[in-house]
Amino acid sequence: MVSAQPTQPSPSAALQKIAAQAAARQKMAVPQHRRQQLPLRVGTRGSPLALWQTRAFLTRLTRFCPVLRDMNAFQEHLINTTGDQVQNRALAEIGGKGLFAKEIHEALADGRIDFAVHSLKDLETTLPDGLVLACTMRREDARDALILGPGLTPGDDPADPYSALPYGALVGCASVRRQAQILHVRPDLRFGLLRGNVQTRLDKLAARQCDATLLALAGLRRLGMEDRASVVIDPNVMVPSAGQGIVGVTVRESDIELRELLSAIEDYEARAVSTAERALLAELDGSCRTPIGGYARLLTPVAGPKSQLHLTGLVASEDGTFLLKREIVGSAADAERMGRELGHSLRADSPSDIFTD
Ligand SMILES: NCc1[nH]cc(CCC(=O)O)c1CC(=O)O
């Protein structure tokens, strides 16, 4: 990945450059789709969560650079992705990685949009040529939440978040990572497919299509539905997905001005932890049916290259009979190397058939 480390630009300088470039390009009569001019078009999925995240990101950007708000600088561009269209099958079945991003990448590469807002956990570790991750936003809570259906009440032992589930209960869940970690401690539970956006899943749960489901707490919180979480699961008990709770923004690699502007609002901690988690994921190179967890945090209160970074990695088999969890601690400046090292060690000690389809 190419990582730009431009010096902190003044927002208005960055914007002036964008405006000057746009004017110059117009004179040069470059093809319409290559012209960068205001408004900048921001690509997003159309789900309520994606829209919330996009608006939160734009709010952050315009707070940093208020002139952008007055200029009506941004235009939302909704993109319906394969992941959104196919609701009746497990994501793994329909081709796995990057299903929520493919159409968005294409729009970005074609110049139909200028940048795109993603849930980082849905973004593949290797982006298409010419696209870069320009900015990672402050992480929302990374933990997973268990949501119990009507009539079930949570127990109070944080080490056993599943105690409310009766023997053989049906858990609606489309994530092999969550399924494997639960089956490892509760092999009696049954799993059924439950897909759709957050609200759809909660509706299906209310309609008793299953006894419980799991969702990222971050999504519930952003949608104002945190109270629906029956149990928030400790990240040591259920290792979250790499990038969970983090919003990332992609742009064309060649778009230096936009990259400068976005790097100015990047959250250092989110960048460090997501770099470690994504390096771990990339090194493990699992298939979409490989349960993989990756969760990093900084151990020092002030985020910077001297912070200590703690990374947990997990690999399991889908049925939870095999599960390997390891940790590594090092300097945040070494996030990428730590992720690769931990990924390598986990892979070396796991059965190889876990990584193939
Ligand atoms: N795969 C869907 C998805 N992508 C991001 C989130 C939640 C928000 C986040 O993790 O940032 C969710 C829903 C979920 O897993 O509950």
The ligand as a Tripos MOL2 file, in Angstrom:
@<TRIPOS>MOLECULE
LIG
   16    16     1     0     0
SMALL
NO_CHARGES

@<TRIPOS>ATOM
      1 N1        -20.7810   -6.7630    7.5670 N.3       1 LIG1
      2 C1        -21.7730   -5.7600    7.7500 C.3       1 LIG1
      3 C2        -21.3010   -4.6690    8.6480 C.ar      1 LIG1
      4 N2        -20.2770   -3.8750    8.3100 N.ar      1 LIG1
      5 C3        -20.0300   -3.0040    9.3370 C.ar      1 LIG1
      6 C4        -20.9520   -3.2670   10.3320 C.ar      1 LIG1
      7 C5        -21.0450   -2.5860   11.6280 C.3       1 LIG1
      8 C6        -20.2620   -1.3020   11.7790 C.3       1 LIG1
      9 C7        -18.7900   -1.4820   11.9210 C.2       1 LIG1
     10 O1        -18.2740   -2.5660   12.2350 O.co2     1 LIG1
     11 O2        -18.0890   -0.4750   11.7350 O.co2     1 LIG1
     12 C8        -21.7670   -4.3060    9.9040 C.ar      1 LIG1
     13 C9        -22.9070   -4.9210   10.6020 C.3       1 LIG1
     14 C10       -22.5110   -5.8870   11.6760 C.2       1 LIG1
     15 O3        -21.5390   -6.6360   11.5290 O.co2     1 LIG1
     16 O4        -23.1950   -5.9370   12.6930 O.co2     1 LIG1
@<TRIPOS>BOND
     1     1     2 1
     2     2     3 1
     3     3     4 ar
     4     3    12 ar
     5     4     5 ar
     6     5     6 ar
     7     6     7 1
     8     6    12 ar
     9     7     8 1
    10     8     9 1
    11     9    10 2
    12     9    11 1
    13    12    13 1
    14    13    14 1
    15    14    15 2
    16    14    16 1
@<TRIPOS>SUBSTRUCTURE
     1 LIG1         1 GROUP 0 **** ****
